């Protein structure tokens, strides 16, 4: 979040036609502070202005506030350059809110303004009249404006009260505008929609976290880089909007409990952002998934519900209780279900039903499927959409194949790769005008015992001892040190493997050896985890070392014991499971790779 270097009165003059932004207010004065200069600038620019008011600022208040900064306001009103209307005269004049009708009214007003000799149309609308039942319609309406405003000579500013506003609503609002204004401690600040700004940054970030973009692009057309970067930026934008919206609310609220709730929500979105990085890793590398044996029913329903939130589609489920167990990477399968559900939703622009059905099946020679004989879970996702032409069916799982104007062709190709690496297949059948059904087959284990879910929420495990942390990034060293200090450990840090070995040797010679060493897998220009563990084992064959990396699906992370490590933890990580991994290594228990994305549905430690 960046403070404007200019005052609002200066900044408002820089807003150009095609802008669609919003403001969050708490008082009547907040509205006046923004809207009076906003319309003053519009009148001076020879734009036709329409001010749709609602409580707490009624039409007479709006007129009085504008008259204070525009002395000849009455002349502008008589000349038809500005209208000030109540919300019920504009939004609900027919008795209910009809988004398409309202949008068409704005377009007609813009056309008439141009015809009458004005340079464009400047408008604002206050949404305080809005009820919960209208929320989805209004967010869809805002999205439509955002998509089409570039085609018209319009500036649109939407006003939203912060009173009673929950974080998901703030996320919806910000994500459907180019930027948002909010007042804190007397200063107006902007919350940007990062989609365009982050196209370049997301591309650079994806290079750093995975090194995968160059690998993917090596066999593709050079212009595909722009498509992929835009796709990454779009997904990161959604996560960043949610994080920024929640953190902003946490800073606003004086109530510690409410602030805590917003920080919890922001943390969950961080985990979702991590999954985007993993999507690139999964597709572009040949690493095997990090698997656990699970009941998949709850995961299927959760993933589909999450992917369809905010859409016009409704998910219906048919998931039997006696589904066989599967051995899967939960994050990857969530990703597959999300991709298929989003694909189904996009095939039904007017909404509809998405049916998800799961069943136990036994595959034999008679099934004519490219699968080994045996037990499988079959997951079918059926939509009522436009269907896929037969000529395209053979290509839909190919990288970059898409029939969507803004599609990247990455989602279904990634899904195909994930299912294949799980030993299964994904098939599709479709009929134009009727709909499409995706069938996913995953190897199942009918005879295995159920995996019991933990009964209680995990707690931070404290301890004593000396820990050495090696990572080339200072902020990660600082974060890990603070977490470990909070757990009760004494911490020393090193910037690369060479320094870690030197520090470890000194500690051994002084009679104060380290209980555990936590090392980063990859250190650009320095000694990384693989070489460091080899040298540490020469110095101390009993060294207890944990490997940590953002490459969660790399072989060294999934088979860490083979390389001499006692445990592994994937970045990003949080304190509760970090403490659990550390405790298990110190206690000599067998540790499995910990991936923090599994925490996205659980409350963190207070």
DRENTOR-429348 format. One line per 2 residues: number of its first residue (from 1); for each residue x, z, y of C-alpha. Coordinates in Angstrom, 1 decimal. Each point is the difference from the previous one (the first is absolute). Layout:
N
NUM	X Z Y ~ ...;
//
This chain:
606
1	0.0 0.0 0.0 ~ 1.4 -1.0 3.4;
3	-1.0 1.2 3.4 ~ -0.6 -2.8 2.5;
5	2.7 -0.2 2.6 ~ -2.6 -1.1 2.5;
7	-3.1 2.0 1.1 ~ -3.3 -1.2 -1.4;
9	-0.8 -1.6 3.3 ~ 3.1 -2.2 -0.3;
11	-0.4 -0.6 -3.7 ~ -3.6 -1.1 0.3;
13	1.1 -3.0 2.1 ~ 2.2 -1.3 -2.9;
15	-2.8 -0.3 -2.4 ~ -0.8 -3.7 -0.7;
17	-2.9 -1.9 -1.3 ~ -0.2 0.3 -3.8;
19	0.6 3.7 0.0 ~ -2.1 2.3 -2.2;
21	0.9 3.6 0.2 ~ -1.7 3.4 0.0;
23	0.2 3.5 1.6 ~ -0.6 3.5 -1.3;
25	-1.6 2.4 2.4 ~ -1.0 3.6 0.1;
27	-1.6 0.3 3.5 ~ -1.9 -2.0 2.6;
29	3.1 0.1 2.1 ~ 2.0 -1.8 -2.7;
31	-2.4 -2.9 0.1 ~ 0.1 -0.3 3.7;
33	3.8 0.3 0.0 ~ 0.2 -3.2 -2.1;
35	-3.1 -2.0 0.7 ~ -0.1 0.0 3.8;
37	3.5 -1.6 0.4 ~ -0.8 -2.2 -3.0;
39	-3.0 -1.6 1.7 ~ 1.6 0.0 3.5;
41	2.8 -2.2 -1.5 ~ -2.7 -2.3 -1.5;
43	-1.8 -0.4 3.2 ~ 3.2 -0.8 1.8;
45	0.9 -2.6 -2.7 ~ -3.3 -1.8 0.6;
47	-1.3 1.0 -3.5 ~ -3.6 0.7 -0.8;
49	-0.3 3.6 -1.0 ~ -2.5 1.8 -2.3;
51	0.1 3.8 -0.4 ~ -2.1 1.4 -2.8;
53	-0.4 3.7 0.5 ~ -1.2 2.9 -2.1;
55	0.3 3.8 0.2 ~ 1.8 1.8 1.5;
57	0.3 -2.8 2.7 ~ -3.3 -1.5 0.9;
59	-0.6 -3.1 2.2 ~ -0.3 1.9 3.2;
61	3.2 1.9 -0.7 ~ 1.8 -3.2 -0.9;
63	-1.1 -1.7 3.2 ~ 1.1 3.0 2.1;
65	3.4 0.2 -1.6 ~ 0.6 -3.7 0.5;
67	-1.3 0.1 3.6 ~ 2.7 2.5 0.7;
69	2.7 -2.6 -0.7 ~ -1.9 -3.2 0.9;
71	-1.4 0.3 3.5 ~ -2.0 -3.2 -0.1;
73	-1.5 0.6 -3.5 ~ -3.5 -0.7 1.2;
75	1.1 -3.5 1.0 ~ 1.4 -0.6 -3.5;
77	-3.2 1.2 -1.6 ~ -2.1 -2.3 2.2;
79	2.2 -3.0 -0.8 ~ -0.4 0.7 -3.7;
81	3.6 0.7 -0.6 ~ -0.6 3.4 -1.6;
83	-2.8 1.6 -2.1 ~ -0.3 3.6 -0.9;
85	-2.4 0.6 -2.9 ~ -1.0 2.9 -2.3;
87	1.0 -0.4 -3.7 ~ -3.6 -0.1 -1.2;
89	-0.6 -3.0 2.3 ~ 2.9 -1.9 -1.7;
91	0.8 1.2 -3.5 ~ -3.4 1.2 -1.3;
93	-2.5 -1.9 2.2 ~ -1.6 -1.4 -3.2;
95	-0.4 3.5 -1.5 ~ 3.2 -0.1 -2.1;
97	3.6 -1.0 0.2 ~ 0.5 -3.7 -1.1;
99	3.7 -0.9 0.1 ~ -0.4 -3.7 -0.2;
101	-2.6 -0.1 2.7 ~ 2.2 2.2 2.4;
103	3.1 -2.1 -0.7 ~ -2.0 -3.2 0.8;
105	-1.2 1.6 3.3 ~ 3.6 0.6 1.0;
107	1.0 -3.5 -0.7 ~ -3.0 -1.4 2.0;
109	0.9 2.3 2.9 ~ 3.6 -1.3 -0.1;
111	-1.1 -3.6 0.0 ~ -2.4 0.6 2.9;
113	2.8 1.8 2.0 ~ 2.3 -3.0 -0.4;
115	-2.9 -2.3 1.0 ~ -0.7 2.1 3.1;
117	3.7 -0.4 1.1 ~ 1.4 3.4 -1.1;
119	3.4 0.1 -1.7 ~ -1.3 1.9 -3.0;
121	-2.1 3.0 -1.2 ~ 1.1 3.6 0.1;
123	-2.1 2.5 -1.9 ~ -0.2 3.6 -1.3;
125	-2.3 1.8 -2.3 ~ -0.4 3.7 -0.7;
127	-0.9 0.9 -3.6 ~ -1.3 3.5 0.5;
129	-3.4 -1.2 -1.1 ~ 1.4 -0.9 -3.4;
131	-1.4 1.8 -3.1 ~ 1.7 0.4 -3.4;
133	-2.3 -2.6 -1.5 ~ 1.2 -2.6 2.5;
135	3.7 0.7 -0.6 ~ 0.8 -2.7 -2.5;
137	-1.9 -2.6 2.0 ~ 1.9 0.9 3.2;
139	3.4 -0.1 -1.7 ~ -0.8 -3.4 -1.4;
141	-1.1 -1.1 3.4 ~ 3.2 1.2 1.6;
143	2.0 -1.8 -2.7 ~ -1.9 -3.2 0.8;
145	0.8 0.3 3.7 ~ 3.7 0.6 -0.9;
147	0.0 -3.2 -2.1 ~ -1.7 -2.2 2.5;
149	0.9 1.2 3.5 ~ 3.0 -2.4 0.3;
151	-2.5 -2.8 0.1 ~ -1.7 1.3 3.2;
153	0.9 0.9 3.5 ~ -0.9 3.7 -0.4;
155	1.4 3.5 0.3 ~ -1.8 2.6 -2.0;
157	0.6 3.8 0.3 ~ -2.0 2.3 -2.4;
159	-0.5 3.7 0.7 ~ -0.1 2.6 -2.7;
161	-0.5 3.8 0.3 ~ 2.4 2.2 -1.8;
163	-2.6 2.7 -0.5 ~ -0.7 0.4 -3.8;
165	2.1 -3.1 -0.7 ~ 1.7 0.2 -3.5;
167	3.3 -1.6 -0.8 ~ -1.4 -2.8 -2.2;
169	-2.2 -1.1 3.0 ~ 3.0 0.1 2.3;
171	1.9 -2.2 -2.5 ~ -2.9 -2.5 -0.1;
173	-0.2 -0.1 3.8 ~ 3.7 -0.5 0.7;
175	0.5 -2.5 -2.8 ~ -2.7 -2.2 1.5;
177	1.5 -0.1 3.5 ~ 3.3 -1.3 1.4;
179	0.8 3.5 1.4 ~ -1.7 3.2 0.9;
181	0.2 2.3 3.0 ~ -0.1 3.8 -0.3;
183	0.6 2.7 2.6 ~ 2.1 3.0 -0.8;
185	1.2 2.7 2.4 ~ -1.1 -2.2 2.9;
187	1.9 -3.1 -1.0 ~ -1.5 -3.1 -1.5;
189	1.9 -1.3 -3.0 ~ -0.5 -3.1 -2.2;
191	-0.3 -0.1 -3.8 ~ 1.0 -3.5 -0.9;
193	-1.3 -2.2 -2.8 ~ 3.3 -0.9 -1.5;
195	-1.0 -3.1 -2.0 ~ 1.8 -2.6 2.2;
197	2.8 2.3 1.2 ~ 0.8 1.0 -3.6;
199	0.3 -3.5 -1.5 ~ 3.6 -0.1 0.7;
201	0.7 3.7 -0.5 ~ -1.8 0.0 -3.4;
203	2.0 -3.0 -1.1 ~ 3.3 1.8 0.9;
205	-1.2 3.2 -1.7 ~ -1.0 -1.7 -3.2;
207	3.6 -1.4 -0.2 ~ 1.4 3.4 0.3;
209	-2.2 1.8 -2.4 ~ 0.1 -2.5 -2.8;
211	2.3 -2.9 0.8 ~ -2.8 -2.0 -1.5;
213	-1.2 -2.4 2.7 ~ 3.1 -2.2 -0.2;
215	-0.3 -0.1 -3.8 ~ -3.6 -1.1 0.2;
217	0.7 -2.6 2.7 ~ 2.9 -1.6 -1.8;
219	-2.3 -2.2 -2.0 ~ -2.7 -0.4 2.5;
221	-0.5 -2.0 3.2 ~ 1.6 1.5 3.1;
223	-3.3 0.3 1.9 ~ -1.3 2.3 -2.8;
225	2.1 2.8 1.6 ~ -2.5 0.1 2.9;
227	-2.9 0.2 -2.3 ~ 1.4 2.9 -2.0;
229	1.2 1.8 3.1 ~ -3.4 -0.2 1.6;
231	-1.6 1.4 -3.2 ~ 2.4 2.9 -0.2;
233	-0.5 0.7 3.7 ~ -3.8 0.0 -0.5;
235	0.1 2.5 -2.8 ~ 2.5 2.2 1.8;
237	-2.1 -0.2 3.2 ~ -3.0 1.5 -1.9;
239	2.2 2.9 -1.2 ~ 1.7 0.5 3.3;
241	-3.4 0.0 1.8 ~ -1.3 2.7 -2.3;
243	3.2 2.0 0.3 ~ 0.1 -0.3 3.8;
245	-3.7 0.7 0.4 ~ 0.2 3.2 -2.1;
247	3.2 1.2 1.7 ~ -1.6 -0.7 3.4;
249	-3.0 2.0 -0.9 ~ 2.2 2.8 -1.4;
251	1.8 0.2 3.4 ~ -3.3 0.0 1.9;
253	-1.8 2.8 -1.9 ~ 0.8 3.6 0.9;
255	-1.5 1.2 -3.3 ~ 2.9 0.3 -2.6;
257	-2.4 -0.6 -2.9 ~ -1.3 -3.3 1.4;
259	3.6 -1.1 0.9 ~ 1.1 0.8 -3.5;
261	-2.8 -2.1 -1.5 ~ 1.1 -3.0 2.1;
263	3.7 0.5 -1.1 ~ -1.2 0.0 -3.6;
265	-1.8 -3.3 0.5 ~ 3.1 -1.5 1.7;
267	2.1 1.1 -2.9 ~ -2.3 -1.8 -2.4;
269	0.4 -3.2 2.0 ~ 3.8 0.3 -0.2;
271	-0.4 -0.1 -3.8 ~ -2.1 -3.1 0.3;
273	2.7 -1.6 2.2 ~ 2.5 0.8 -2.8;
275	-2.1 -1.9 -2.5 ~ 0.4 -3.2 2.2;
277	3.7 0.3 -0.4 ~ -0.4 0.4 -3.7;
279	-2.1 -3.1 -0.2 ~ 2.9 -2.1 1.1;
281	2.4 1.8 -2.4 ~ -2.4 -0.4 -2.9;
283	-0.5 -3.8 0.5 ~ 3.5 -1.1 0.8;
285	2.0 2.1 -2.5 ~ 0.0 0.1 -3.8;
287	0.0 3.8 -0.1 ~ -2.4 1.6 -2.4;
289	-2.9 2.2 1.2 ~ 0.2 3.8 0.1;
291	-2.7 0.8 -2.6 ~ -2.0 3.0 -0.9;
293	-2.7 0.4 -2.7 ~ -3.3 0.5 1.8;
295	-3.8 -0.4 -0.1 ~ -0.6 -3.0 2.2;
297	-3.7 0.5 0.8 ~ 0.4 2.2 3.1;
299	2.9 -2.1 1.3 ~ -2.2 -3.2 -0.2;
301	-2.8 1.5 1.9 ~ 2.2 1.6 2.7;
303	2.0 -3.2 0.5 ~ -3.1 -2.2 0.3;
305	-1.8 2.4 2.3 ~ 3.0 0.3 2.3;
307	0.6 -3.8 0.1 ~ -3.7 -0.7 0.9;
309	-0.3 2.6 2.7 ~ -1.2 -1.3 3.3;
311	-1.2 -3.3 -1.5 ~ -3.5 -1.4 -0.6;
313	0.5 0.0 -3.7 ~ -1.2 2.8 -2.3;
315	1.7 0.9 -3.3 ~ -1.9 0.8 -3.1;
317	1.8 1.5 -3.0 ~ -0.5 -0.1 -3.8;
319	2.8 2.2 -1.3 ~ -0.5 1.8 -3.4;
321	1.3 3.5 -0.5 ~ 1.7 -0.9 -3.2;
323	2.4 -2.6 1.4 ~ 3.3 -0.1 -1.9;
325	3.2 1.2 1.6 ~ 2.3 -2.4 1.7;
327	3.7 0.3 0.9 ~ 0.2 -1.3 3.6;
329	1.7 0.3 3.3 ~ -2.9 1.5 1.9;
331	1.1 -1.3 3.4 ~ 0.4 -3.6 -1.3;
333	-3.4 0.0 -1.7 ~ -1.7 1.4 3.1;
335	1.6 -2.9 1.8 ~ -1.4 -2.5 -2.5;
337	-3.5 1.3 0.2 ~ 0.3 0.1 3.8;
339	1.1 -3.6 0.2 ~ -2.8 -1.2 -2.3;
341	-2.7 2.1 1.9 ~ 1.2 -1.4 3.3;
343	-0.1 -3.5 -1.4 ~ -3.6 0.6 -1.1;
345	-1.0 1.4 3.3 ~ 1.5 -2.9 1.9;
347	-2.0 -2.4 -2.2 ~ -3.2 1.6 1.2;
349	0.1 -0.2 3.8 ~ -3.6 1.1 0.3;
351	0.4 2.9 -2.5 ~ -1.2 0.5 -3.5;
353	0.7 1.9 -3.2 ~ 3.3 0.3 -1.7;
355	-0.4 1.1 -3.6 ~ 3.0 1.7 -1.8;
357	-0.4 0.4 -3.8 ~ 2.5 1.5 -2.4;
359	-0.1 0.1 -3.8 ~ 2.2 0.5 -3.1;
361	0.8 -3.3 -1.8 ~ 2.0 -0.9 -3.0;
363	1.9 -3.3 0.2 ~ 0.6 -2.1 -3.1;
365	0.8 -3.6 -0.9 ~ -3.6 -1.0 0.5;
367	0.1 0.9 3.7 ~ 2.4 -2.8 0.9;
369	1.6 2.0 2.7 ~ 3.8 0.0 0.7;
371	0.2 3.7 -1.0 ~ 1.4 1.9 -3.0;
373	-2.6 1.2 -2.4 ~ -1.2 3.5 0.7;
375	-2.0 2.3 2.2 ~ -0.6 -0.7 3.7;
377	-2.0 1.2 3.0 ~ -1.9 -3.0 1.5;
379	-0.9 0.4 3.7 ~ -2.3 -2.6 1.5;
381	-0.7 -0.4 3.7 ~ -2.9 -2.2 0.8;
383	-1.1 -1.2 3.5 ~ -3.0 -2.0 1.3;
385	2.1 -2.1 2.3 ~ 0.6 -3.7 0.7;
387	2.0 -0.6 -3.2 ~ 3.2 -1.8 -0.5;
389	0.1 -3.8 -0.6 ~ 1.1 -0.9 -3.5;
391	3.0 -2.0 1.3 ~ 1.4 3.2 1.7;
393	-0.4 2.4 -3.0 ~ 3.3 -1.0 -1.6;
395	1.9 0.8 3.3 ~ -1.5 3.3 1.2;
397	2.7 2.2 -1.5 ~ 2.8 -2.1 1.5;
399	2.2 1.4 2.8 ~ -1.3 -1.1 3.4;
401	-3.0 -1.9 -1.3 ~ -3.1 0.8 2.1;
403	-3.1 -1.7 1.2 ~ -0.5 2.6 2.8;
405	1.0 -0.9 3.6 ~ 1.8 3.3 0.5;
407	1.0 0.7 -3.7 ~ 3.6 0.4 -1.1;
409	-0.5 -0.8 -3.7 ~ 1.9 3.1 -0.9;
411	-2.7 2.4 -1.2 ~ -1.2 -1.7 -3.2;
413	3.6 -1.2 -0.8 ~ 1.2 3.6 0.2;
415	-2.9 1.2 -2.1 ~ 0.8 -2.6 -2.7;
417	3.6 1.2 0.0 ~ -0.9 3.6 -0.3;
419	-2.4 -0.5 -2.9 ~ 2.5 -2.2 -1.8;
421	2.6 2.8 0.3 ~ -2.5 2.4 -1.6;
423	-0.3 -2.2 -3.0 ~ -3.4 -1.3 0.9;
425	-1.6 -3.0 1.6 ~ -2.4 -0.8 2.9;
427	-2.5 -2.8 -0.4 ~ -2.6 -1.5 2.3;
429	-3.3 -1.9 -0.5 ~ -2.1 -1.4 2.9;
431	-2.9 -2.1 0.9 ~ -0.4 -1.4 3.5;
433	-3.1 1.5 1.7 ~ -0.4 2.6 -2.7;
435	3.1 2.2 0.1 ~ 3.3 0.9 -1.6;
437	1.1 2.5 -2.7 ~ 3.5 1.3 -0.6;
439	0.8 1.4 -3.4 ~ 3.0 2.4 -0.3;
441	1.4 1.0 -3.4 ~ 2.3 3.0 -0.4;
443	1.5 1.3 -3.3 ~ -1.8 3.1 -1.1;
445	0.7 2.9 -2.3 ~ -3.2 1.2 -1.8;
447	1.8 2.7 -2.1 ~ 1.9 1.8 2.8;
449	-1.1 3.4 1.2 ~ -1.4 0.2 3.6;
451	2.3 0.9 2.8 ~ -1.3 3.2 1.5;
453	-0.5 0.1 3.8 ~ 1.7 2.9 1.8;
455	-2.5 2.7 0.6 ~ 1.3 1.3 3.3;
457	1.6 -1.5 3.0 ~ 3.8 0.0 -0.1;
459	1.8 2.4 2.2 ~ 3.4 -0.1 1.6;
461	2.6 1.5 -2.4 ~ 2.7 2.0 1.8;
463	3.4 0.7 -1.4 ~ 3.6 1.0 0.7;
465	3.2 -2.0 -0.3 ~ 2.2 -2.6 1.7;
467	-1.1 -3.6 0.3 ~ 2.1 -3.0 1.1;
469	-2.0 -2.9 1.4 ~ 1.6 -3.4 0.4;
471	-1.8 -2.7 2.0 ~ 1.2 -2.6 2.6;
473	-3.0 0.5 2.2 ~ 0.3 3.1 2.3;
475	-3.8 0.5 0.4 ~ -0.3 0.2 -3.8;
477	2.9 2.5 -0.3 ~ -1.6 2.1 2.8;
479	-3.5 -0.2 -1.6 ~ 1.3 0.9 -3.5;
481	2.1 2.9 1.4 ~ -3.0 1.4 1.8;
483	-2.2 -0.2 -3.1 ~ 2.7 1.6 -2.2;
485	0.6 2.8 2.5 ~ -3.7 0.7 0.0;
487	0.2 0.3 -3.8 ~ 2.8 2.6 0.3;
489	3.0 -2.2 -0.8 ~ 3.3 -0.3 1.9;
491	0.7 -3.6 0.8 ~ 3.0 -2.2 0.8;
493	-0.3 -3.7 0.7 ~ 2.3 -3.0 -0.4;
495	-0.3 -3.6 1.4 ~ 1.1 -1.9 -3.1;
497	1.4 0.5 -3.5 ~ 3.6 0.3 1.0;
499	-0.8 2.9 2.3 ~ -2.3 1.6 -2.6;
501	2.8 0.0 -2.6 ~ 2.4 1.5 2.5;
503	-2.4 2.8 0.9 ~ -0.9 0.6 -3.6;
505	3.7 0.4 -1.0 ~ 0.6 2.4 2.9;
507	-2.9 2.2 -1.1 ~ 1.2 0.1 -3.6;
509	3.5 1.0 1.1 ~ -1.4 2.7 2.3;
511	-2.0 1.6 -2.9 ~ -3.4 -0.9 1.6;
513	-1.1 -3.1 -1.9 ~ -3.2 -1.8 0.8;
515	-3.0 0.6 -2.2 ~ -1.5 -3.5 0.5;
517	1.1 -3.2 1.7 ~ -2.6 -2.4 1.4;
519	1.4 -3.5 0.6 ~ -1.4 -3.2 1.5;
521	0.2 -3.1 -2.3 ~ 1.0 -2.5 2.7;
523	2.5 0.5 2.8 ~ 0.7 -3.2 1.9;
525	3.8 -0.3 0.5 ~ 0.7 3.3 -1.9;
527	0.0 1.5 -3.4 ~ -3.5 0.2 -1.4;
529	-1.7 2.0 -2.7 ~ 1.1 -1.9 -3.1;
531	3.7 0.3 0.8 ~ -0.3 3.5 1.3;
533	-1.5 1.4 -3.2 ~ 2.8 -1.5 -2.1;
535	2.7 1.7 2.1 ~ -1.9 3.3 0.2;
537	-0.3 0.1 -3.8 ~ 3.8 -0.4 -0.2;
539	0.5 3.0 2.3 ~ -2.8 2.0 -1.5;
541	-1.7 -1.2 -3.3 ~ -2.7 2.6 0.5;
543	-0.9 -1.1 3.6 ~ -3.8 0.0 0.5;
545	-0.8 -3.0 2.1 ~ -3.3 -1.4 1.2;
547	-0.2 -3.7 1.0 ~ -2.3 -0.9 3.0;
549	-0.9 -3.5 1.2 ~ -2.7 -2.2 1.5;
551	0.6 -2.3 -2.9 ~ -2.4 2.0 -2.1;
553	-0.3 -2.7 -2.7 ~ 3.7 -0.6 -0.4;
555	1.4 0.6 -3.6 ~ 2.2 2.8 1.2;
557	-3.1 1.8 1.3 ~ -2.1 -0.4 -3.1;
559	2.8 0.6 -2.5 ~ 2.0 2.5 2.1;
561	1.2 2.0 -3.0 ~ 1.8 -3.1 -1.4;
563	2.2 0.1 3.1 ~ 0.7 3.7 -0.1;
565	-2.6 1.3 2.4 ~ -2.2 3.0 -0.7;
567	-2.9 -1.1 2.2 ~ -1.3 -2.6 2.4;
569	-2.2 0.0 3.1 ~ -1.3 -3.1 1.8;
571	-0.1 -0.3 3.7 ~ -2.0 1.0 2.0;
573	-0.3 3.5 -1.4 ~ -1.7 3.2 1.1;
575	0.9 3.6 -0.4 ~ -2.3 1.2 -2.8;
577	1.1 -2.5 -2.7 ~ 3.6 0.0 1.4;
579	0.1 3.7 -0.8 ~ -1.5 -0.6 -3.4;
581	2.6 -2.6 -1.0 ~ 2.8 2.2 1.3;
583	-1.3 3.0 -1.9 ~ -0.3 -1.9 -3.3;
585	3.6 -1.3 0.4 ~ 1.4 3.4 0.7;
587	-2.0 1.5 -2.9 ~ 1.2 -2.7 -2.3;
589	-3.4 -1.5 -0.7 ~ -0.5 -3.7 -0.6;
591	-1.0 -1.7 3.2 ~ -2.0 -3.2 0.5;
593	0.3 -2.3 3.0 ~ -2.1 1.5 2.8;
595	-1.8 -2.5 2.2 ~ -1.6 1.5 3.1;
597	-2.6 -2.7 0.3 ~ -1.9 1.9 -2.8;
599	-0.7 2.7 2.6 ~ -2.1 -2.3 2.2;
601	-3.2 1.7 -1.1 ~ 1.2 3.6 0.0;
603	0.3 2.7 2.7 ~ 3.6 0.8 1.0;
605	1.4 3.5 0.5 ~ -1.1 1.9 3.1;
//
